[in-house]
Amino acid sequence: MNASDLTAGFNRGVRIAGTGSAVPDRVLSNHDLAKMMDTSDEWIQQRTGIRERRICDPDKGEGTLWLSEQAATRALEDAGLTGADVDLVIVATVTMEMTCPSTAARIAGKIGATPAGAFDITAACCGFMYALNLADSLIRVGRADRILIVGCDCMSSIIDYEDRSVSILFGDAAGSAVLEAVDDPARGSVYQSLQADGRGWPSLYIPRHESQIAEGDEDTKIRIGCLRMNGREVYKFAVTRFQRAIKDAFEKTGLAPDEFGAFICHQSNARIIESAVEKLGLPEDKVYVNIDRFGNSSAGSVGLCLDQMRKAGRIDESKPTMLVAFGGGMTWASSVWRH
Ligand code: ACO
């Protein structure tokens, strides 16, 4: 099926007008972690591909709002726009500093995006993908002309640094994009999926109360408000769903791996990405990996990769880009983007 069949019924498309990202300066290396808990640089690198990650310093006021604002400001600057030019601000995060007001409303206030609509969504590591696909749809149907999206998580604020099975994976980051209407419906997300299986929630969750601790996860060391993860279950789910989501996109668009100009994958574990490269025959040089330097930044991950790749000239815009993620929920999502 070609792009015009996939977008039949729409009379406009979407372009990425600008991107931005932000990470804190503070580096937390595997060696630093090895001083805090029973782990090693070798174990972490072998199992995950991570060498170091960035984490916020709350004493300096760093956190989700701070990262989100920087990424959003940079995306607007890149697009040559101001906050007043956008109709809607969507922030995807599981680490919002307040549930009311939303992070998006506070960002909109800071960047002068008034009276743009503003709301947060939570889809864990799929957050940026959910925001991207939703924003594309709203622009296509004419409900908005320009939408600012941000994916951001300050994972260090919900990590128990005494839990070595979780703390080694995550870092803090934000990625942002300004999406804008164009006349050509063949541009933008020509195929997308947004999916979830809520039955799998106990594999990855943040209990806010003792009564929410999942069956079988009873552990005297559980810290309320910190991320709980069943690494093996998530790994099994991730390998299967991640590859299925990419395969579905190939089948539904009729595009082969070598017809893509870039693959932007959620950075959860280098082994999960490597397995997809091997099993699906993805062209290795088109698959971006930055997990070695930034770890898994949850909703920040895909937007961070998108911005870094764009700025490094690593996206061949003459070909479609595949974006794909999976995360807590359990959720998974993909988008085939024509520039
Ligand atoms: N350092 C050293 N040893 C460790 C560590 C550590 N940090 N963590 C666990 N171990 C030990 C375990 O205790 C276990 O020891 P045992 O055999 O004596 O019992 C051994 O290492 C193996 O543990 P596993 O949990 O089986 O290790 P595994 O190979 O599965 O790797 C990992 C763990 C890296 C967490 C892997 O399961 C994984 O990547 N899962 C997916 C995680 C993920 O992607 N999460 C987020 C997705 S969604 C989102 O991004 C929000």
Boltz pocket constraint, residues with backbone or C-beta under 6 A from the ligand:
constraints:
  - pocket:
      binder: B
      contacts: [[A, 38], [A, 39], [A, 40], [A, 43], [A, 44], [A, 47], [A, 48], [A, 124], [A, 125], [A, 164], [A, 165], [A, 168], [A, 169], [A, 204], [A, 229], [A, 230], [A, 231], [A, 232], [A, 234], [A, 235], [A, 238], [A, 267], [A, 268], [A, 269], [A, 296], [A, 298], [A, 326], [A, 327], [A, 328]]
      max_distance: 6.0
